[in-house]
């Protein structure tokens, strides 16, 4: 457990590490590439190490030195692991590696911890079966452990309907160049977190594979293309930066966050637009963002967070301090994250004295005057970091299981302490 120290005046500069989303995409793509890649400024976190370990089992040669990761790719020739792949609670790795496993010739079992065993994979399994890959959920519930028999992707048309994770689509797109025939990915109904698919196709192009977007809901990947190894710089993580955006708002101070591209494709940079809508002053530089806080705006706000669900804990904590009603909607998929974040946020906001109601797809938060409390994190890094920032504005905030931030931001507590200095 860690106790958070309330701050007085806040004027600070912090630096965030590399993007978790880009690091994981680049790792998988580089592992499939021909030749050697060097990822610079990568995020080295718990999720990174779990994914690196699994990619080594598929035949990639990987060395990690601080924030540089060197990968000798497989050229798409996937070795069958000699063991079951254990992925902890890394849902991105689970989904991406399910398609990688399909490119091999032998049986692969992917599994993880108790929470990962509750995270659904059935839509991706259904699509892979339609492309000629024998695969199944061993428990018959659409969740891990899953077995993929491999044999390669036949190619053809893949249809995702009302996909509750963009990672299903990203997984198939990343593996599609190695299919026997062209792959067309068609999205029907509502697809959540669409900006992440844009990040995937951008990373694929950076490594030499073209993705044609025939319309707003269809992608074409031509067969026969191959990723080429290269040096690749990972930009800073917009999700991690959001906690310092929040700190400036709650403490009515000024924070400059370094290593952030204001024009990034990362959807979570959209949190800046929310702050501007609330009246905060934002300055954008070439590779930094500066937020100046002020009086918390009153009144009622409604936010559709379907495109940036990871920002909901940050927004929910901001809403707790703001006089007025905040409705957060269109995020039912938050119940399938590292925790059931809707339920967890409702419980912990109530714990600090804020009237909060769950909805099937979000939250209704009536802001007020929060007080300190001992926060249960549910082994969820984003719950821990959001409520830790709340502790900068109120006395008596304590965060249980503080080590869970290692999943995405191992240096978080050091950077939070930096605010005090």
C-alpha positions in Angstrom: 0.0 0.0 0.0 1.2 3.5 -0.8 0.0 6.8 0.8 -0.4 9.8 -1.4 0.7 13.2 -0.3 -1.6 16.1 -1.0 0.0 18.9 -3.0 -0.2 22.6 -2.6 1.0 24.6 -5.6 1.8 22.5 -8.6 4.2 23.5 -11.4 6.1 20.6 -12.8 7.6 18.9 -15.9 7.4 15.1 -16.3 8.3 12.7 -19.0 6.3 9.6 -20.0 7.6 6.4 -21.4 6.9 4.8 -24.8 3.4 3.9 -25.9 2.3 0.5 -24.7 0.0 0.1 -27.7 2.7 1.0 -30.2 5.3 -1.1 -28.4 3.2 -4.3 -28.6 2.2 -3.7 -32.2 5.8 -3.1 -33.2 7.1 -6.1 -31.3 4.7 -8.5 -33.1 5.3 -7.0 -36.5 9.1 -7.0 -36.1 8.9 -10.6 -34.9 7.1 -11.5 -38.2 9.5 -9.4 -40.3 12.4 -10.4 -42.4 15.7 -9.2 -41.0 16.5 -7.2 -37.9 14.6 -4.4 -36.2 15.6 -2.0 -33.5 12.8 -0.5 -31.4 13.9 2.6 -29.7 12.2 4.3 -26.6 10.0 1.2 -26.2 8.0 0.7 -23.1 9.6 -2.0 -20.9 6.8 -3.1 -18.6 5.2 -6.3 -17.3 3.1 -6.6 -20.5 6.2 -6.0 -22.7 8.1 -8.8 -21.0 5.2 -11.3 -21.3 4.9 -10.6 -25.0 8.7 -10.8 -25.6 8.8 -14.2 -23.8 6.0 -15.5 -26.0 7.5 -14.2 -29.3 10.8 -15.9 -28.4 8.9 -19.2 -28.2 7.6 -18.5 -31.8 11.2 -18.3 -33.0 12.1 -14.5 -32.8 15.4 -13.6 -31.3 14.9 -10.7 -29.0 17.2 -8.8 -26.7 16.1 -6.0 -24.4 18.5 -3.2 -23.2 16.7 -0.6 -21.2 14.3 1.0 -23.6 15.9 -0.4 -26.8 14.6 -3.8 -28.1 16.4 -5.6 -30.9 14.5 -8.3 -32.8 15.6 -10.7 -35.4 12.4 -11.6 -37.1 11.1 -15.0 -38.3 10.2 -13.9 -41.8 6.7 -15.3 -41.0 8.1 -18.8 -40.5 6.6 -19.6 -37.1 8.1 -22.2 -34.8 5.7 -24.2 -32.7 6.4 -23.4 -29.0 7.4 -26.4 -26.8 5.2 -25.2 -24.0 1.9 -23.6 -23.2 2.2 -19.8 -23.6 1.2 -18.0 -20.3 0.3 -14.4 -20.9 -0.6 -13.1 -17.4 -3.3 -10.5 -17.9 -2.0 -9.2 -21.2 -5.2 -9.1 -23.3 -3.4 -7.5 -26.2 -0.8 -10.2 -26.4 -3.5 -12.9 -26.2 -5.4 -11.5 -29.2 -2.4 -10.6 -31.3 -0.7 -14.0 -30.7 -3.8 -16.0 -31.5 -3.4 -15.0 -35.2 0.4 -15.4 -35.0 -0.2 -19.0 -33.8 -2.4 -19.6 -36.8 0.6 -19.0 -39.1 2.5 -21.9 -37.7 2.1 -25.6 -38.3 1.6 -27.1 -34.9 -0.8 -26.8 -31.9 -0.4 -23.8 -29.7 -2.1 -23.2 -26.3 -2.5 -19.7 -25.0 -3.6 -19.0 -21.5 -3.1 -16.6 -18.6 -4.2 -15.6 -15.2 -7.7 -15.7 -13.7 -8.8 -12.4 -15.1 -7.5 -13.2 -18.6 -9.6 -16.3 -18.5 -12.7 -14.1 -18.3 -11.7 -12.0 -21.3 -13.5 -13.0 -24.5 -11.9 -14.1 -27.7 -14.7 -15.9 -29.5 -15.2 -13.3 -32.3 -11.6 -13.7 -33.4 -11.8 -17.5 -33.2 -14.9 -17.5 -35.3 -13.2 -15.4 -38.0 -10.0 -17.4 -38.0 -12.1 -20.6 -38.4 -13.7 -19.0 -41.4 -10.2 -18.5 -42.9 -9.3 -22.1 -42.5 -7.7 -22.2 -39.0 -8.8 -24.9 -36.5 -9.0 -23.1 -33.2 -11.3 -23.2 -30.1 -11.8 -22.1 -26.5 -10.9 -25.2 -24.4 -13.6 -24.3 -21.9 -16.2 -23.7 -24.5 -16.9 -20.2 -23.2 -15.1 -18.2 -25.8 -12.3 -17.3 -23.3 -8.8 -18.7 -22.6 -7.3 -21.1 -22.5 -7.5 -21.4 -26.3 -5.9 -23.9 -28.6 -4.9 -22.9 -32.2 -3.8 -25.8 -34.4 -2.2 -23.7 -37.0 -1.7 -24.6 -40.6 -1.8 -21.1 -42.0 -4.4 -18.5 -43.0 -6.3 -19.4 -46.2 -7.4 -15.8 -46.7 -10.6 -14.4 -48.0 -13.3 -12.2 -46.4 -13.5 -11.7 -42.6 -16.5 -10.1 -41.1 -16.6 -8.6 -37.6 -20.1 -7.6 -36.3 -20.4 -5.2 -33.4 -16.8 -6.0 -32.3 -16.3 -5.2 -28.6 -12.6 -5.1 -29.0 -10.6 -3.5 -31.8 -7.8 -5.9 -30.9 -9.6 -8.7 -32.8 -9.4 -6.7 -36.0 -5.8 -5.5 -35.3 -4.7 -9.1 -34.7 -6.1 -10.3 -38.0 -4.7 -7.4 -39.9 -1.2 -7.9 -38.5 -1.1 -11.5 -39.6 -2.9 -11.0 -43.0 0.1 -10.4 -45.2 1.1 -14.0 -44.6 -2.2 -15.5 -45.7 -2.4 -17.6 -48.9 -4.8 -15.2 -50.5 -5.8 -11.6 -50.0 -7.6 -10.8 -46.8 -10.6 -8.4 -46.7 -11.7 -7.3 -43.3 -15.2 -5.9 -43.1 -16.7 -4.2 -40.0 -20.4 -4.3 -39.5 -22.4 -2.6 -36.8 -20.5 -0.7 -34.1 -16.8 -1.2 -33.6 -15.3 0.2 -30.4 -11.9 1.9 -30.1 -11.5 2.6 -33.8 -8.4 4.8 -33.4 -6.4 1.7 -32.4 -7.1 0.1 -35.8 -5.6 3.2 -37.4 -2.5 2.8 -35.2 -2.2 -0.8 -36.4 -2.4 0.0 -40.1 0.1 2.9 -39.6 2.6 0.5 -37.9 2.1 -2.1 -40.7 2.9 0.5 -43.3 5.9 1.7 -41.4 7.3 -1.9 -41.7 6.5 -2.1 -45.4 3.0 -3.6 -45.7 0.3 -1.7 -47.4 -3.3 -1.7 -46.1 -6.0 -0.4 -48.5 -9.1 1.1 -46.9 -11.8 0.7 -49.5 -14.3 2.5 -47.4 -14.9 3.5 -43.8 -15.6 -0.1 -42.8 -13.4 -2.3 -44.9 -9.7 -3.0 -45.2 -7.8 -5.0 -47.8 -4.4 -6.6 -47.3 -2.8 -8.2 -50.4 -1.2 -11.5 -50.0 2.5 -11.9 -50.6 3.6 -8.8 -48.8 6.2 -9.1 -46.1 7.3 -6.9 -43.2 10.9 -5.7 -43.4 13.1 -5.1 -40.3 13.9 -1.5 -39.6 14.8 0.9 -36.8 11.6 2.2 -35.3 11.1 4.9 -32.7 8.2 4.4 -30.3 6.4 7.7 -29.4 5.3 8.5 -25.8 2.2 7.0 -24.3 -0.8 9.3 -24.4 -2.7 7.1 -21.9 0.1 7.5 -19.3 0.2 11.3 -20.0 -3.4 11.6 -19.1 -2.7 11.2 -15.4 -0.6 14.3 -15.5 -3.3 16.1 -17.5 -5.6 15.2 -14.6 -3.1 16.4 -12.0 -2.9 19.8 -13.5 -6.7 20.0 -13.6 -7.3 18.8 -10.0 -4.5 20.8 -8.4 -5.2 24.0 -10.5 -1.5 24.0 -11.5 0.6 23.8 -14.6 2.2 20.6 -15.9 4.3 20.1 -19.0 4.5 16.5 -20.2 7.5 15.7 -22.4 7.7 12.9 -25.0 4.1 13.4 -26.2 3.2 14.0 -29.8 0.1 16.2 -29.9 -0.7 14.9 -33.4 -0.4 11.2 -32.5 -2.8 8.6 -33.8 -3.3 7.4 -30.3 -7.0 7.9 -29.6 -6.4 8.8 -25.9 -4.9 12.1 -26.9 -8.6 13.0 -27.3 -8.7 13.6 -23.6 -7.1 17.0 -24.3 -10.3 17.9 -26.2 -12.4 17.0 -23.2 -10.3 19.3 -21.0 -10.5 22.1 -23.6 -14.3 21.6 -23.7 -14.2 22.2 -19.9 -12.3 25.4 -20.3 -8.7 24.4 -19.5 -5.8 26.0 -21.3 -3.7 23.6 -23.4 -0.4 24.4 -25.1 1.0 22.0 -27.8 4.6 21.8 -28.8 6.5 19.6 -31.2 6.9 16.8 -28.7 5.2 18.1 -25.5 1.9 19.2 -24.1 1.3 21.7 -21.3 -1.9 21.9 -19.3 -2.8 24.8 -17.0 -5.6 24.1 -14.5 -8.2 26.5 -13.1 -11.5 26.4 -11.3 -13.4 23.1 -12.0 -16.2 23.8 -14.3 -19.8 23.4 -13.0 -22.8 22.1 -14.9 -23.8 18.9 -16.6 -21.6 17.1 -19.2 -22.2 14.0 -21.3 -19.3 12.1 -22.9 -19.4 9.3 -25.4 -16.1 7.5 -24.6 -16.4 4.6 -27.0 -13.3 5.7 -28.9 -11.1 6.1 -25.8 -12.3 3.7 -23.1 -9.0 3.7 -21.2 -9.6 7.4 -20.4 -12.8 6.6 -18.5 -11.0 6.2 -15.1 -9.2 9.5 -15.6 -12.4 11.3 -16.6 -14.4 9.7 -13.7 -11.9 11.0 -11.1 -12.1 14.5 -12.7 -15.9 14.2 -12.6 -15.8 13.4 -8.9 -14.3 16.8 -8.0 -16.4 18.8 -10.4 -19.7 20.4 -9.2 -22.2 18.9 -11.6 -23.5 15.7 -13.2 -21.3 13.8 -15.6 -22.7 11.0 -17.8 -20.1 8.6 -19.3 -21.6 6.3 -21.9 -21.0 3.9 -24.8 -18.3 1.9 -22.9 -19.9 -1.5 -22.1 -16.6 -3.1 -23.1 -15.0 -1.6 -20.0 -16.5 -4.5 -18.1 -14.0 -6.8 -20.0 -10.8 -4.9 -19.2 -8.2 -5.8 -16.5 -11.2 -5.4 -14.1 -14.8 -4.7 -14.6 -14.0 -1.0 -14.7 -17.5 0.2 -14.5 -18.2 -1.7 -11.3 -14.8 -0.9 -9.9 -15.1 2.9 -10.5 -18.6 3.0 -9.1 -17.4 1.3 -5.9 -14.3 3.4 -5.4 -16.0 6.7 -6.2 -18.6 5.8 -3.7 -15.9 5.0 -1.2 -14.5 8.5 -1.5 -17.9 10.0 -0.9 -19.2 10.6 -4.5 -22.7 9.7 -5.6 -22.1 7.3 -8.5 -24.5 5.0 -10.4 -23.6 2.2 -12.7 -25.2 1.9 -16.1 -24.9 -1.1 -18.5 -22.7 1.0 -20.7 -21.2 3.6 -18.3 -21.5 5.8 -15.3 -23.5 8.7 -13.9 -21.3 10.7 -11.5 -22.7 13.6 -9.3 -19.5 15.5 -8.4 -19.0 16.9 -4.9 -16.2 17.1 -2.3 -14.3 13.8 -2.2 -12.5 12.6 0.9 -9.5 10.3 1.2 -9.9 6.5 1.5 -8.1 3.3 1.1 -8.6 2.4 -2.6 -9.0 -1.2 -3.8 -7.3 -1.4 -7.2 -8.7 -4.8 -8.4 -5.2 -5.4 -9.8 -6.0 -2.8 -12.5 -3.3 -0.3 -13.3 -5.6 2.4 -14.5 -7.7 2.4 -11.3 -4.6 2.7 -9.3 -3.1 5.6 -11.2 -6.3 7.6 -11.5 -7.1 7.5 -7.8 -3.5 8.2 -6.9 -3.8 11.5 -8.8 -7.0 12.2 -6.8 -4.8 11.9 -3.7 -2.8 15.0 -4.8 -6.0 17.0 -4.2 -7.3 15.5 -1.0 -5.8 14.3 2.2 -5.7 10.6 3.2 -5.7 8.7 -0.1 -4.1 5.3 0.1 -3.6 2.9 -2.9 -3.6 -0.8 -2.3 -1.5 -3.2 -4.5 0.4 -0.3 -5.9 2.7 -2.6 -7.9 -0.1 -3.2 -10.4 1.0 -0.1 -12.3 3.9 -2.1 -13.6 1.6 -3.5 -16.3 1.9 -0.2 -18.3 3.8 2.4 -16.4 6.5 1.1 -14.1 7.9 4.6 -13.5 4.6 6.0 -12.4 5.3 6.4 -8.7 8.6 8.1 -9.4 7.0 10.6 -11.8 4.2 11.2 -9.3 6.8 12.0 -6.6 8.5 14.3 -9.1 5.4 16.5 -9.0 6.0 17.2 -5.3 9.5 18.4 -6.0 
